[in-house]
Amino acid sequence: MAQALSIVVIEPIRKDGIEILQKHGNVIQLPAGATLKDLLAVANKADALITRGFVKIPKEVLRSAQRLRVIGVHGVGVDHIDTDYAQKKGIRIVRTPEALTDTVAEFTVALMLSLLRKIPSANTAVREGRWNEKFSSLVGVDLKGKRVGIIGLGRIGGAVAKRLKAFDVDLVYCELVRDLQLEKQLDIRYVNMKHLLKKSDIVCLHVPLTPETFHMISREEFSLMKNGVYIVNASRGAVIDEKALYDALVSGKVAGAALDVFESEPLSSDSPLVGLENVILTPHLAASSEEALKRMATTVAKEVIRALRSS
């Protein structure tokens, strides 16, 4: 008799996905806040793992998971997985990029508007009885007319650009490969990185974390930027050197930053960024709408089952 499939869900996903998985095998759900140690304790039982990226899947896990054939990523990023070793072992990785594109794009624009118009600070001021700050420190700037530089014009970068057109901004982008069709469709101009950094009022990042993009925005890049530039990052935290960003925020080189991702997550409460008023910090939340979480859960469940059947 064939051994029943065993699927380990490392971080909580919506029940819609769990129900799909349960029709095809035994589902082991680790609790919220599970650690690498918790994963190692059950890895040898898994035919498939489903990950949201908060617990790393290093070689140590892959080596111990003798039955493992598939890793399902509830999302897009794979920088938390030892992909080289997974490939060496013949472990297939499936993802859910289409399920979150619009959701992350909406959140990115929300971060941008909140940053420019100081909405979180305004909310705090009203709650603390500081109404009259509306005449001074709570005055923001318009998005209209600003030059927005998008680094990475993939699915999400393109979706952000599409939404920003409604705000009558000047769009520029840099990317490894030009997208001439999207340039024409969105009236967005291709420029090199140095030009983008020098001329943009707002720099928005939409790149994966790779050895090439690690700390791609650091002290040298900040030195090229306009004084008073704004930074928005909902891609991966380590594409920005946080120490360099902190110094740029303190000096005023960067007027403000909106960050949904960080070099180390969860962000420590004693991070220097926490003490700055010109920074918006959110807990890697860009893809987490009710609709997107359901889409990702059901999509990753279906893709994992499909991959298991074909392996």
N, C-alpha and C positions, 0 to 999 in steps of 0.2 A: 504494500500500500504506500502510495506517495506521501512524503512528509508534507504537512500543511504549511502554507506560506506564512511567514512571520514578518511583520512590518513594524519597525520601531519609529514612532513619531517623537522626535527629540524635543520639540517645543510645541505648545498648544496650537492647534489649528481649529477652524470652525467644524462643527459637528457634521455639516454636509459632506465634507471630505472624509471624515472618520467613517460615516455610514457607508460610503462607497467602498472603502478599504475593507470593512468588516464583512462585506459580501464575498470577499475573495480570500480571506485568511485571518490569522490571529493578529490583532493590533495591540502593541505595547505602547502606551502613552506615558512619556516621562512628564513629571509635573513642571509647572512654571518655575524657573530658577534652577533647573537641573544643571549639573556640572559635567565636565569631562569625565570625572570619576563615575558618575551615574551612567553615562553613556557606555563606558568601558565595561560596566557590569552586565550589560545586556547585548553588547555588540555581537557576541558570538552566536546569538540566536537569530540575527537579522538576515533575511533575504533582501530586504530593502530598508533604507533609512529615509526619513523625510525631515528636512532641516529648514529652519527659517534664518539660520546664520548666526544665532547668538552663542551657540556652542561650537567650538572648532572641531573639525574632523581631520585630525592629523594622521600621519602614517601609522602611529601607534594604534589608533582605532581600526584602520583599514587592515592592518596586519592581523589583528585579533578576530576580525569579522570574516571567518572562513567561508561562510555561506553567502556573503554579500554580493549581489549582482547589480543593484541599482541604487543610486542616490537621487532622491527627488528634492529639488530646491523650490521651496515655497517663496518665490521671488525670482531675482535675476543673478545676484552676485554669487561668485564661487570662490572668492578669495579666502574664505574660511576653510576650504577643503584642500587637501594635498592632491591636486588634480593630476599631477605627474604620476604619483604612485597609484592613484585610482586607475588611470589609463593603463599603466603597466600591469595591473591585476585584471584588466578587462572589465572594470566596473563602469557601467554606463551612468551618465549624469543627465537628468532631464530637468528643465526649468519652466517657468511660467511668465515669460516676459510680456506677452500681450495682455495678461490679466491685470496689470498694474500701471500701464503707461499713462492713461488719462488721469488716473488718481494721483500719481506722483506729479504730473504736470500741473494739475490744479493746486496741489499743496505748495509747489514751488512758487507759483504766482501769488498765492496767499502769503507766503513768507516774504516775498518781495514787497508787496503792498504794506504788510504789517511793519516791515522794517523802515520803509520810507516815510510812512505816516505815524510811526511811533505808537502803534495801537496798544501793544502790551503795557507800555509805560503809562499811556493815557488811562487804561483800565485800572491800573494800580493807583494812580493819582486820585481818581474819583473815589475809589474805595477808602482811601486814606484821608479824604477831605481836602485835597490839594487842587481844588477846582480852578483856581486862578493861574495855575501853570499853563493853562490853555493859551495864555498871552505871551508865554516865553519858551520854556524848555520843551513843551509838547508840540511845537510847530514843526511840521515835517516838510517834505518836498514832494512835488508832483512826479508821477511816473511818466506822464506824457512828455514827449520831446527828448527823453533821455536816450543815450546810446547804450544798449544792452549788448554785452559781449558774451556769447554762449560758447563755452569750451566743450566740444563734443556734441555733434548734431546727429545723434542716433535716434532711436524711437522716442525717448523721453525728451531729449533736447529739441527735436523737431516738434513735438507736441507742445512744449513750452513756447517755442517761437510762434507757433500758430495762434496760441492764446494771446501772446503779447502784442500781436498785430492790432488787436482791438483797442489797445491803449495808445496807438499812434506813436510808437517808439522807433528809433533807428536801430535796426538789427544787424549785427555782424557776428561771424562765427569763425572758429578755426577747427579743423578736423584733419585726420590723416589722409582721408580721401574726400575730395569735393563732391557735393551732391548738386549737380547743375539743375536737375529737375526741381528740387526743393528750393534752390535759390530763386528760380523764376516764380514758383508757386507762392512763396512767402515774401518775396522781395527782400531777401536777406543776402548780405554780401560776404564773400569769403575773404579773410585777411589772415596774415600770419600771426603767430602768437604774440610776438613783440608789439605789433601794431595794435592788436586787440587790447593788450594790457595798457598801452600808453593812452589810447583814445576812448576807452569805455568808461561810462559813469557807473555802470553796474556790471560786475563780472559774475556769471552764473555757471556753475560747473556741473557737467553731466557725463562723466567718464568712469569706466570701471577702474578698480584698483589693480594695477599690474606693476612689475618692477619699473616700467617706464613712467608710470603716472605717480608713483610714490613721491610725495613732497614736490610735485610739479609746480606748486605755488609756495615759494619760500621767500627768503629775504631779498634775493636778487629780483624776483618777479614783483614783489611789493614795491621795490624801489623804482620800478618802471611805471607804476600806476599813477594816475592822477591823484592829487591831494583831495581827500574827501570821497574816495571811491567807496562803493558798497559791494559786499561779497555775499553771495547766496550759494549754499552748498547742501544739496540733498542727494549726493551721489555716494561717495565713500569718504570717511573722515580723513584718512591718511593721505589723500591727494593734496591736502593743505598742511603745511608745517605749523602746528598750533602755537608753538613758542614764537615763531616769526609773526603770526597773525596777532597774537596778544600784544606784542610790541608795537605793531602797526596800528592797532586799535587805541592803545594808550597814547601814542604820539599824535593821533589825529590823521595820520596818513590814510587810514581806513575809517570812514565816518561811522560805519556800522556793519555788522555781519549777522546773517541769519543762518544758523547751522542746525541741521537735523541729524547729522552724523559726526562721529568723532574718532580720533585715532585709537582710543581705547574706550570700549563701551561695556557697561554703562559709564557715562561720564562721572568722574569722582566729584563729590560735593565740595572738595577742596581744590578743584581745578581753578586756576587764576581766571578763566573765562567766566566763571559763575559770578564773580564780583564786579563785572563790568555792566554798566547800564545800557551801553550801546550795542549789546549783543542779544539776539533772540535765540534761545536754546530749546529744542524739542527732542523728544526721546526716540529718534529713528522711527518716525511716525508717518512719513510721507505716503507709504503704500497702504496705510491702515484705515481705510474706510470700510463700512459694513459691506458694501457691494464688492470691493476689491478683495477683501479677506475671504468672502464666499467664493468668488471666482478663482482665487489662487488655490484654495483648499480643494475645490472640486477638480480643478485642472491638474494639480499635482497628483491627486489620487488617481485620476484616469490615466495620466501619463506613466505613472509608476506601474500600474497594473498592466498597461500595454507593453511596457518595456520588459516586465517579468515574463509575460507570455511569449515574447519573441526572443528571449535570451536562452 
